[in-house]
Amino acid sequence: MALAIAYHAEIDPAFARVVAWLQAPVAGARPTLGLIAAAVAPLAGQADVLALRHGRATALELIVWSETEDATLAAQESRVPDMVLRALAGPAADRFVPEAPATAPCPSQRALLDGAVVALRRRPAPLVLRAPDPDEARCAAEYVARQLGHPVVLDRPVWPPGLAAACAIDGQVPIFTVIAAPGERVLIPAPRVPSLPLLIVAGSEGAVSVGGAACVELTLPLPTPLERAERWLEAGFDAESARALAQRWRCSAARIDALASTAHFLATERSASPTAADVTFAARMRDVAAFDGVGRALPTEVEDDDLILSDSTRSELLRLVGRCRVREQLPVALRGVAACAVRALFAGPTGTGKSLAARWLAAQLGLPLIAVDLAALTSKWVGETEKNLAQVFARAEGSSAILLFDEADSVFGSRTDVGSANDRFANNQTNYLLARMETFDGIVVLTSNSRQRIDHAFLRRLDIVIEFGVPGSGERRRLWERHLGPFADSGFLQRVAGAIDLPGGSVAGAAMSARALALAEGRPMAPADLLIALRAEYQKLGRTVPAELLNERALSGRIDAGVAAH
């Protein structure tokens, strides 16, 4: 009866005027606690204000009361929350038409979710759905909610006034989204309606409890290769392309649908069928937003001729490519916890082609390469660095992106003895990375100037370590030819390649400077331009130009004059 009085005062203007007349001149058009208690006194036997104030309608948040400092208990005004008003207005179907889910779960996931639906129908309880891809977990939650009623998606794990009661009236199932840091426990208040099912979308980190009690959790597996092929086939690709894409893209069903949709849009612009290149471009477009602030997508248009290495180093890289391609085909007993993980370290001096090799690896596999921004990940607040790292690993697992930790010794460095709070926090960060690398189920590449700087526990967990050395004279000649193109004085170029012991990055810098010198004077590039650029490169590195180049008698005078002028 209290709810009926408060409800009609909200929606019926005539009833609200009667209430205002009864309470004049003290209160307004909303009935006070004293008025409602007096109205229901014949039913209750007495006007018990306290019993009404703490009754079931208040406990379920069907009615909320205004509490002001100068108002007495009997003068508190009633209000029915908007959500309850809408629920009481009529069946949910009259005003709420649920949209079709963006992504239907694959068969292996549907079997788990159908079992969860049966359990929730027997005994409603909070259920946590975990997946590396947040979109995948959200679509799974909407699928479960549609089996039980109507989904209501909320971004924050907060109960607005009347939400639980409105969901119980309408047959709606609330869905909360939680982002937790490693080791963090997210506490969600219990719903005011105990029998209300609750779905919680979470990542792979942290713990979730509702009302102080632990929740039942369900971790969604990634689609199998056969399910991925069927997904690509349903998205409009031919059978051969679908099998190739399923082999390449080990990702969630939600990401497959998103990539296929974007690829079809790109193909429509040129009136053609979507290709694997369209899918790769679509992945790069989406990864720019997905990794915004924590990583950047690197270009992967690297040809075989761009990567000039020794035969042994190239053989190691080819072995790494083969390992990545068959990672799903290894026996389960050999794969361990991270079933399809591949972890590699590229070690060597600066400028020896480690980052370029990572781009070449991504090009060979046809996958996006994400360079992790270590400066953006590191935070002065305790636990924030681990939280940022957890988000990077989770996003990469759900997208098949290759993670690149350039100069990885800054976060994968050796642990130290604890002498201060900073040492303890740094060691905690390293310990988290050790544990997360064990469970990361994707491809990660670390680069470092020296493998000795990497913690030995990390080295034990790596699948392959490739050493990048300074190129020999043969590799240097090929580097000069690659960067300079046709050069008139091939004999001079041969002498430069034999005398200059610079890494590939310095060779590229010198070639660029020599071209700039010639272009600035509007003439073809000459040997003197290259010698000037080499001297500048050696000065930048704090080294002396080899005597073999300084003895070029025909050019030595012009070199000195050119350097002075430059």
MIDREN-164683 format. One record per residue (C-alpha): x, y, z. Coordinates in steps of 0.001 Angstrom, whole numbers, m for minus. Layout:
N
+---------+---------+---------+
!      c1 !      c2 !      c3 !
+---------+---------+---------+
!       X !       Y !       Z !
...
+---------+---------+---------+
***
This chain:
566
+---------+---------+---------+
!      c1 !      c2 !      c3 !
+---------+---------+---------+
!       0 !       0 !       0 !
!    2883 !    2371 !     770 !
!    4313 !    1680 !   m2683 !
!     937 !    2279 !   m4323 !
!     544 !    5656 !   m2611 !
!    4096 !    6783 !   m3511 !
!    3761 !    5449 !   m7067 !
!     480 !    7218 !   m7879 !
!    1803 !   10468 !   m6439 !
!    4594 !   10270 !   m9028 !
!    2475 !    9522 !  m12128 !
!   m1020 !   10919 !  m11359 !
!   m1231 !   14754 !  m11192 !
!   m4684 !   14697 !   m9565 !
!   m3506 !   12305 !   m6865 !
!    m404 !   14461 !   m6306 !
!   m2644 !   17549 !   m5761 !
!   m4675 !   15646 !   m3174 !
!   m1462 !   14675 !   m1363 !
!    m236 !   18274 !   m1462 !
!   m3594 !   19481 !     m49 !
!   m3469 !   16920 !    2778 !
!      81 !   17938 !    3691 !
!    m317 !   21704 !    3248 !
!    1316 !   23935 !    4165 !
!    4341 !   21904 !    5371 !
!    5268 !   19356 !    2651 !
!    4998 !   19134 !   m1127 !
!    3243 !   16774 !   m3533 !
!    5245 !   13686 !   m2543 !
!    3674 !   11859 !     418 !
!    5644 !   11942 !    3643 !
!    6377 !    8990 !    5880 !
!    3850 !   10263 !    8416 !
!    1060 !   10594 !    5845 !
!    1646 !    7087 !    4437 !
!    1790 !    5623 !    7966 !
!   m1522 !    7258 !    8799 !
!   m3083 !    6058 !    5542 !
!   m2124 !    2411 !    6091 !
!   m2870 !    2449 !    9839 !
!   m6254 !     699 !    9384 !
!   m4436 !   m2175 !    7638 !
!   m1482 !   m2332 !   10033 !
!   m3497 !   m1762 !   13176 !
!   m1463 !    1304 !   14105 !
!     504 !    4118 !   12492 !
!    3992 !    2635 !   12968 !
!    6413 !    5058 !   11325 !
!    9545 !    3044 !   12213 !
!    8143 !    m220 !   10881 !
!    7237 !    1476 !    7608 !
!   10597 !    3285 !    7355 !
!   12509 !     m14 !    7674 !
!   10030 !   m2250 !    5899 !
!   10466 !   m4418 !    2821 !
!    9606 !   m1655 !     345 !
!   12521 !     360 !    1710 !
!   14865 !   m2655 !    1897 !
!   14197 !   m3512 !   m1750 !
!   14592 !     167 !   m2767 !
!   11060 !     271 !   m4139 !
!   10774 !    3466 !   m2112 !
!   13583 !    5820 !   m1102 !
!   13214 !    8537 !    1514 !
!   14635 !   12046 !    1524 !
!   16840 !   12579 !    4560 !
!   17572 !   16182 !    5501 !
!   19091 !   17500 !    8673 !
!   16113 !   19637 !    9684 !
!   13392 !   17108 !    8759 !
!   11893 !   14782 !   11333 !
!   11378 !   11093 !   10637 !
!    7672 !   11540 !    9931 !
!    8413 !   14477 !    7592 !
!   10691 !   12500 !    5253 !
!    9302 !   12514 !    1722 !
!    8921 !    9330 !    m311 !
!   10167 !    8846 !   m3858 !
!    9925 !    5915 !   m6241 !
!   13176 !    5531 !   m8273 !
!   12835 !    6082 !  m12000 !
!   13852 !    2495 !  m12775 !
!   11071 !    1153 !  m10562 !
!    8572 !    3549 !  m12127 !
!    9411 !    2255 !  m15600 !
!    9210 !   m1347 !  m14430 !
!    5800 !    m801 !  m12846 !
!    4486 !     946 !  m15953 !
!    4048 !   m2350 !  m17829 !
!    5813 !   m5424 !  m19245 !
!    9361 !   m4941 !  m20428 !
!    8459 !   m6224 !  m23898 !
!    6165 !   m3207 !  m24380 !
!    9062 !    m757 !  m24240 !
!   12259 !   m2802 !  m24508 !
!   13170 !   m4696 !  m27661 !
!   16562 !   m6409 !  m27160 !
!   18920 !   m6198 !  m30084 !
!   20532 !   m9295 !  m31488 !
!   23900 !  m10035 !  m29869 !
!   26852 !   m8632 !  m31775 !
!   28655 !  m11972 !  m31711 !
!   27142 !  m15394 !  m31107 !
!   29342 !  m17751 !  m29094 !
!   31085 !  m20572 !  m30913 !
!   29967 !  m24170 !  m30222 !
!   32664 !  m24933 !  m27629 !
!   31742 !  m21765 !  m25709 !
!   27994 !  m22317 !  m26115 !
!   28227 !  m25681 !  m24360 !
!   29768 !  m24018 !  m21282 !
!   27327 !  m21107 !  m21336 !
!   24261 !  m23350 !  m21678 !
!   25414 !  m25251 !  m18612 !
!   25719 !  m21970 !  m16725 !
!   22174 !  m21011 !  m17787 !
!   20791 !  m24273 !  m16381 !
!   22606 !  m23709 !  m13090 !
!   21403 !  m20084 !  m12788 !
!   17808 !  m21087 !  m13423 !
!   17974 !  m23569 !  m10586 !
!   19771 !  m21213 !   m8213 !
!   20322 !  m17561 !   m9224 !
!   23770 !  m16353 !   m8176 !
!   26527 !  m13997 !   m9364 !
!   28582 !  m15406 !  m12257 !
!   31948 !  m14009 !  m13412 !
!   32770 !  m14476 !  m17108 !
!   36441 !  m14104 !  m18006 !
!   38081 !  m13840 !  m21418 !
!   41208 !  m12119 !  m22795 !
!   39014 !  m10180 !  m25223 !
!   36532 !   m7985 !  m23295 !
!   34144 !   m7955 !  m26263 !
!   34079 !  m11752 !  m26229 !
!   33185 !  m11898 !  m22531 !
!   30543 !   m9190 !  m22948 !
!   28884 !  m11010 !  m25850 !
!   28895 !  m14222 !  m23812 !
!   27251 !  m12406 !  m20903 !
!   24547 !  m11035 !  m23199 !
!   23945 !  m14562 !  m24540 !
!   23434 !  m15911 !  m21006 !
!   21247 !  m12950 !  m20049 !
!   18989 !  m13487 !  m23059 !
!   18436 !  m17079 !  m22016 !
!   17334 !  m15843 !  m18587 !
!   15529 !  m12618 !  m19547 !
!   16619 !   m9247 !  m20917 !
!   20239 !   m8019 !  m20555 !
!   20966 !   m4670 !  m18925 !
!   24601 !   m3664 !  m19567 !
!   26186 !   m1302 !  m17033 !
!   29727 !      39 !  m17299 !
!   30358 !     327 !  m13558 !
!   29754 !   m2236 !  m10792 !
!   27403 !     100 !   m8927 !
!   23753 !    m436 !   m8033 !
!   21721 !    2702 !   m8847 !
!   18672 !    3137 !   m6574 !
!   15931 !     720 !   m7572 !
!   17964 !   m1198 !  m10175 !
!   17718 !   m4598 !   m8462 !
!   13984 !   m4236 !   m7852 !
!   13341 !   m3050 !  m11413 !
!   15306 !   m5993 !  m12842 !
!   13333 !   m8435 !  m10675 !
!   10021 !   m6922 !  m11821 !
!   10994 !   m6834 !  m15503 !
!   12885 !  m10103 !  m15685 !
!   16080 !   m8299 !  m16582 !
!   19623 !   m9526 !  m15877 !
!   22215 !   m6861 !  m14973 !
!   25705 !   m7142 !  m16511 !
!   28590 !   m5370 !  m14767 !
!   32042 !   m4767 !  m16269 !
!   35054 !   m4970 !  m13969 !
!   38696 !   m4110 !  m14739 !
!   40930 !   m5325 !  m11904 !
!   44668 !   m5068 !  m11400 !
!   46784 !   m8121 !  m10595 !
!   46156 !   m9081 !   m6976 !
!   43255 !   m6616 !   m6648 !
!   39935 !   m7717 !   m5203 !
!   36889 !   m5865 !   m6516 !
!   34052 !   m5739 !   m3992 !
!   30551 !   m5406 !   m5450 !
!   27609 !   m4813 !   m3085 !
!   25070 !   m7594 !   m3005 !
!   21806 !   m6825 !   m4848 !
!   18844 !   m5778 !   m2717 !
!   16899 !   m8694 !   m4265 !
!   18697 !  m11885 !   m3170 !
!   17237 !  m14083 !   m5927 !
!   18435 !  m11826 !   m8753 !
!   21008 !  m13351 !  m11172 !
!   24045 !  m11145 !  m11784 !
!   26633 !  m11427 !  m14572 !
!   30093 !   m9853 !  m14250 !
!   32437 !   m9366 !  m17210 !
!   36080 !   m9441 !  m16102 !
!   39540 !   m9784 !  m17556 !
!   42099 !  m12396 !  m16663 !
!   43430 !  m10575 !  m13589 !
!   42126 !   m9830 !  m10111 !
!   39362 !  m11326 !   m8005 !
!   35682 !  m10419 !   m7742 !
!   33370 !  m10858 !   m4761 !
!   29717 !   m9906 !   m4376 !
!   28530 !   m9051 !    m898 !
!   31852 !  m10261 !     494 !
!   31407 !  m13790 !    m911 !
!   33440 !  m15346 !   m3712 !
!   31718 !  m15820 !   m7065 !
!   31460 !  m18720 !   m9451 !
!   33793 !  m18060 !  m12405 !
!   33768 !  m19277 !  m15993 !
!   36758 !  m18719 !  m18310 !
!   35886 !  m18781 !  m21995 !
!   38288 !  m20651 !  m24284 !
!   39342 !  m19280 !  m27636 !
!   37643 !  m20897 !  m30645 !
!   39346 !  m23985 !  m32033 !
!   40974 !  m23805 !  m35499 !
!   37949 !  m25545 !  m37017 !
!   35540 !  m23125 !  m35338 !
!   37614 !  m20175 !  m36519 !
!   37565 !  m21484 !  m40089 !
!   33784 !  m21854 !  m39941 !
!   33542 !  m18320 !  m38567 !
!   35565 !  m16872 !  m41437 !
!   33490 !  m18923 !  m43867 !
!   30266 !  m17525 !  m42391 !
!   31759 !  m14032 !  m42718 !
!   31860 !  m14378 !  m46513 !
!   35361 !  m15707 !  m47238 !
!   35925 !  m18699 !  m49491 !
!   36914 !  m22057 !  m48000 !
!   40631 !  m21797 !  m48794 !
!   40917 !  m18256 !  m47439 !
!   38902 !  m19213 !  m44353 !
!   41315 !  m22051 !  m43514 !
!   44351 !  m19809 !  m44052 !
!   42889 !  m17018 !  m41910 !
!   41953 !  m19461 !  m39147 !
!   45544 !  m20727 !  m39104 !
!   46955 !  m17207 !  m38976 !
!   44529 !  m15446 !  m36642 !
!   44280 !  m17228 !  m33303 !
!   41782 !  m14815 !  m31811 !
!   38302 !  m14573 !  m30345 !
!   35068 !  m14917 !  m32297 !
!   34239 !  m11271 !  m31550 !
!   37501 !  m10142 !  m33150 !
!   36938 !  m12360 !  m36190 !
!   33522 !  m10776 !  m36737 !
!   34944 !   m7269 !  m36306 !
!   37884 !   m7874 !  m38663 !
!   35646 !   m9490 !  m41288 !
!   33201 !   m6578 !  m41154 !
!   35976 !   m3999 !  m41612 !
!   37619 !   m6064 !  m44370 !
!   34312 !   m6245 !  m46274 !
!   33955 !   m2465 !  m45978 !
!   37475 !   m1941 !  m47354 !
!   36803 !   m4346 !  m50221 !
!   33502 !   m2652 !  m51045 !
!   35328 !     630 !  m51582 !
!   37199 !    m931 !  m54514 !
!   34339 !   m3232 !  m55633 !
!   36237 !   m6450 !  m54903 !
!   36178 !   m9404 !  m52543 !
!   37979 !   m9046 !  m49203 !
!   41509 !  m10439 !  m49011 !
!   43970 !  m11385 !  m46286 !
!   45623 !   m7977 !  m46770 !
!   42282 !   m6303 !  m45951 !
!   42078 !   m8314 !  m42736 !
!   45616 !   m7297 !  m41765 !
!   44854 !   m3639 !  m42453 !
!   41611 !   m3901 !  m40460 !
!   43543 !   m5385 !  m37529 !
!   46010 !   m2513 !  m37601 !
!   43161 !      19 !  m37603 !
!   41504 !   m1608 !  m34599 !
!   44771 !   m2107 !  m32689 !
!   45533 !    1600 !  m32895 !
!   42475 !    2195 !  m30695 !
!   42781 !    m976 !  m28591 !
!   46378 !    m259 !  m27536 !
!   46004 !    3513 !  m27410 !
!   48237 !    4923 !  m24686 !
!   50097 !    1673 !  m23931 !
!   51474 !     618 !  m27324 !
!   51684 !    1541 !  m30979 !
!   51251 !    m541 !  m34105 !
!   54488 !    m733 !  m36104 !
!   54580 !   m1041 !  m39900 !
!   55300 !   m4596 !  m41004 !
!   55981 !   m4034 !  m44730 !
!   59438 !   m5623 !  m44574 !
!   60750 !   m7679 !  m47498 !
!   63315 !  m10445 !  m47262 !
!   65895 !   m8249 !  m48987 !
!   65412 !   m5549 !  m46335 !
!   66708 !   m7845 !  m43598 !
!   70427 !   m8399 !  m44173 !
!   71889 !  m10744 !  m41575 !
!   74434 !  m13498 !  m41304 !
!   73364 !  m16954 !  m42441 !
!   73278 !  m18310 !  m38884 !
!   71084 !  m15480 !  m37594 !
!   68688 !  m15807 !  m40530 !
!   68443 !  m19554 !  m39924 !
!   67492 !  m18904 !  m36301 !
!   64815 !  m16444 !  m37425 !
!   63396 !  m18956 !  m39890 !
!   63262 !  m21526 !  m37090 !
!   61334 !  m19010 !  m34995 !
!   58859 !  m18444 !  m37839 !
!   58278 !  m22181 !  m38112 !
!   57746 !  m22474 !  m34358 !
!   55119 !  m19716 !  m34451 !
!   53248 !  m21316 !  m37338 !
!   52904 !  m24749 !  m35704 !
!   52365 !  m23598 !  m32112 !
!   48789 !  m24909 !  m32069 !
!   49807 !  m28291 !  m33460 !
!   52232 !  m29257 !  m30675 !
!   51095 !  m32021 !  m28282 !
!   49234 !  m30645 !  m25283 !
!   51589 !  m32393 !  m22860 !
!   54549 !  m30472 !  m24331 !
!   52897 !  m27066 !  m24435 !
!   52383 !  m26521 !  m20700 !
!   50192 !  m23854 !  m19126 !
!   50499 !  m21332 !  m21976 !
!   49509 !  m23777 !  m24682 !
!   50437 !  m21681 !  m27720 !
!   52970 !  m19233 !  m26337 !
!   56180 !  m18326 !  m28169 !
!   58710 !  m16179 !  m26308 !
!   61836 !  m14913 !  m28046 !
!   64767 !  m12674 !  m27129 !
!   66741 !  m10722 !  m29712 !
!   70055 !   m9728 !  m28143 !
!   72850 !   m7683 !  m29678 !
!   74439 !   m4232 !  m29939 !
!   72421 !   m1203 !  m30938 !
!   71658 !    m928 !  m34647 !
!   72128 !   m4601 !  m35516 !
!   68566 !   m5066 !  m36819 !
!   66674 !   m6444 !  m33806 !
!   63603 !   m4249 !  m34211 !
!   63661 !   m4709 !  m37983 !
!   63764 !   m8480 !  m37443 !
!   60668 !   m8230 !  m35236 !
!   58864 !   m6374 !  m38034 !
!   60040 !   m9010 !  m40516 !
!   58703 !  m11758 !  m38225 !
!   55296 !  m10051 !  m38105 !
!   55325 !   m9719 !  m41904 !
!   56116 !  m13412 !  m42333 !
!   53265 !  m14410 !  m40006 !
!   50855 !  m11773 !  m41334 !
!   50111 !  m10505 !  m37821 !
!   50137 !   m6992 !  m36343 !
!   53145 !   m5925 !  m34278 !
!   52548 !   m3817 !  m31165 !
!   55533 !   m2013 !  m29648 !
!   54823 !   m1668 !  m25947 !
!   55334 !    1871 !  m24669 !
!   57271 !    1180 !  m21475 !
!   57284 !    4837 !  m20456 !
!   53481 !    4970 !  m20588 !
!   53163 !    1694 !  m18677 !
!   55393 !    2677 !  m15783 !
!   53591 !    4510 !  m12991 !
!   54710 !    5966 !   m9695 !
!   51590 !    4580 !   m8021 !
!   51864 !    1181 !   m6415 !
!   50207 !   m1515 !   m8519 !
!   49434 !     708 !  m11516 !
!   52381 !    m581 !  m13583 !
!   51238 !   m4168 !  m13096 !
!   47675 !   m3167 !  m14001 !
!   48855 !   m1542 !  m17246 !
!   50968 !   m4570 !  m18125 !
!   48007 !   m6867 !  m17459 !
!   45866 !   m4900 !  m19916 !
!   48561 !   m5118 !  m22605 !
!   48935 !   m8889 !  m22233 !
!   45160 !   m9426 !  m22185 !
!   44572 !   m7337 !  m25307 !
!   47350 !   m9130 !  m27159 !
!   45966 !  m12549 !  m26218 !
!   42568 !  m11680 !  m27599 !
!   43856 !  m10112 !  m30827 !
!   46752 !  m12359 !  m31980 !
!   49027 !   m9300 !  m31991 !
!   52762 !   m9837 !  m31481 !
!   54075 !   m7889 !  m28492 !
!   57458 !   m6178 !  m28838 !
!   59269 !   m5061 !  m25683 !
!   62083 !   m2915 !  m27082 !
!   64981 !   m2351 !  m24669 !
!   63322 !   m4957 !  m22471 !
!   66017 !   m4917 !  m19776 !
!   64290 !   m1862 !  m18281 !
!   61392 !   m4055 !  m17105 !
!   62816 !   m7580 !  m17453 !
!   66099 !   m6746 !  m15716 !
!   67684 !   m8745 !  m12928 !
!   66156 !   m8447 !   m9495 !
!   68160 !   m6790 !   m6741 !
!   68509 !   m7157 !   m3009 !
!   65820 !   m5222 !   m1191 !
!   67429 !   m2151 !     287 !
!   64504 !     256 !      19 !
!   60820 !     443 !    m803 !
!   61698 !    1194 !   m4441 !
!   63675 !   m2062 !   m4694 !
!   60759 !   m3991 !   m3245 !
!   58272 !   m2491 !   m5710 !
!   60645 !   m3095 !   m8649 !
!   61066 !   m6728 !   m7603 !
!   57292 !   m7119 !   m7274 !
!   56924 !   m5850 !  m10836 !
!   59523 !   m8345 !  m12072 !
!   57814 !  m11154 !  m10156 !
!   54505 !  m10293 !  m11808 !
!   56104 !  m10337 !  m15255 !
!   57623 !  m13747 !  m14492 !
!   54219 !  m15149 !  m13559 !
!   52411 !  m13475 !  m16465 !
!   54934 !  m14677 !  m19032 !
!   54216 !  m18212 !  m17834 !
!   50519 !  m17834 !  m18678 !
!   50677 !  m15498 !  m21691 !
!   49331 !  m17486 !  m24621 !
!   50614 !  m15364 !  m27499 !
!   53827 !  m14327 !  m29240 !
!   56170 !  m11916 !  m27463 !
!   59561 !  m10609 !  m28614 !
!   62052 !   m8962 !  m26266 !
!   65032 !   m6953 !  m27506 !
!   68073 !   m6090 !  m25417 !
!   71619 !   m4896 !  m26011 !
!   72905 !   m7731 !  m23848 !
!   71331 !  m10957 !  m22644 !
!   73267 !  m10616 !  m19384 !
!   70971 !   m7739 !  m18424 !
!   67884 !   m9968 !  m18496 !
!   66869 !  m11767 !  m15305 !
!   67950 !  m15418 !  m15454 !
!   64439 !  m16536 !  m14535 !
!   63188 !  m14855 !  m17715 !
!   65891 !  m16503 !  m19806 !
!   64756 !  m19910 !  m18579 !
!   61199 !  m19172 !  m19742 !
!   62221 !  m18083 !  m23245 !
!   61711 !  m20453 !  m26155 !
!   64496 !  m19062 !  m28317 !
!   67342 !  m16555 !  m27932 !
!   68846 !  m15087 !  m31122 !
!   72133 !  m13199 !  m31034 !
!   72515 !  m10263 !  m33467 !
!   76153 !   m9380 !  m34115 !
!   77865 !   m6573 !  m36001 !
!   77662 !   m7428 !  m39737 !
!   80738 !   m8736 !  m41523 !
!   82216 !   m7219 !  m44662 !
!   79895 !   m9233 !  m46935 !
!   76764 !   m8163 !  m45035 !
!   78024 !   m4562 !  m44909 !
!   78485 !   m4521 !  m48700 !
!   74914 !   m5739 !  m49153 !
!   73723 !   m3118 !  m46648 !
!   75453 !    m313 !  m48565 !
!   74028 !   m1540 !  m51854 !
!   70550 !   m1779 !  m50317 !
!   70638 !    1763 !  m48928 !
!   72566 !    3489 !  m51692 !
!   71256 !    1660 !  m54732 !
!   73408 !    1781 !  m57912 !
!   76703 !    3481 !  m57025 !
!   79199 !    4555 !  m59682 !
!   82398 !    3692 !  m57817 !
!   81842 !      71 !  m56847 !
!   85501 !    m358 !  m55939 !
!   85275 !    2490 !  m53452 !
!   82100 !     966 !  m52018 !
!   83933 !   m2346 !  m51600 !
!   86755 !    m601 !  m49683 !
!   84190 !    1163 !  m47470 !
!   82426 !   m2120 !  m46699 !
!   85725 !   m3748 !  m45769 !
!   86993 !    m905 !  m43589 !
!   83849 !     348 !  m41854 !
!   82743 !   m1864 !  m38945 !
!   79462 !     m80 !  m38234 !
!   76164 !   m1824 !  m37466 !
!   73258 !   m1723 !  m39909 !
!   71530 !    1192 !  m38176 !
!   74630 !    3396 !  m38530 !
!   75040 !    2334 !  m42163 !
!   71473 !    3441 !  m42872 !
!   72106 !    6762 !  m41109 !
!   75282 !    7429 !  m43077 !
!   73600 !    6565 !  m46369 !
!   70752 !    8945 !  m45571 !
!   73152 !   11780 !  m44707 !
!   75169 !   11231 !  m47892 !
!   72027 !   11374 !  m50023 !
!   70969 !   14573 !  m48256 !
!   74322 !   16220 !  m48958 !
!   74071 !   15454 !  m52660 !
!   70435 !   16495 !  m52935 !
!   71139 !   19798 !  m51166 !
!   73703 !   20672 !  m53895 !
!   71564 !   19319 !  m56714 !
!   74038 !   16743 !  m58007 !
!   74523 !   12969 !  m57981 !
!   76005 !   11458 !  m54855 !
!   79784 !   11162 !  m54852 !
!   82237 !    9150 !  m52710 !
!   83149 !   12319 !  m50841 !
!   79541 !   12686 !  m49636 !
!   79670 !    9204 !  m48201 !
!   83002 !    9831 !  m46467 !
!   81693 !   13053 !  m44923 !
!   78606 !   11212 !  m43662 !
!   80756 !    8376 !  m42283 !
!   83003 !   10769 !  m40386 !
!   79924 !   12411 !  m38860 !
!   78554 !    8966 !  m37929 !
!   81825 !    8003 !  m36230 !
!   81885 !   11302 !  m34343 !
!   78335 !   10629 !  m33153 !
!   79465 !    7269 !  m31773 !
!   82602 !    8786 !  m30216 !
!   84913 !    6730 !  m32427 !
!   87729 !    7528 !  m34863 !
!   87395 !    7106 !  m38599 !
!   89493 !    4112 !  m39789 !
!   92817 !    5034 !  m41370 !
!   91961 !    3132 !  m44537 !
!   89387 !    5748 !  m45448 !
!   91532 !    8707 !  m44480 !
!   94210 !    7501 !  m46887 !
!   91979 !    8050 !  m49894 !
!   94453 !   10611 !  m51346 !
!   92202 !   11866 !  m54118 !
!   89470 !   12723 !  m51663 !
!   91127 !   13502 !  m48345 !
!   91411 !   17238 !  m48972 !
!   87824 !   17518 !  m50136 !
!   86685 !   15507 !  m47135 !
!   88270 !   17929 !  m44659 !
!   86837 !   20934 !  m46507 !
!   83444 !   19308 !  m46796 !
!   83305 !   18414 !  m43109 !
!   84265 !   21950 !  m42125 !
!   81609 !   23426 !  m44407 !
!   78996 !   20906 !  m43225 !
+---------+---------+---------+
***
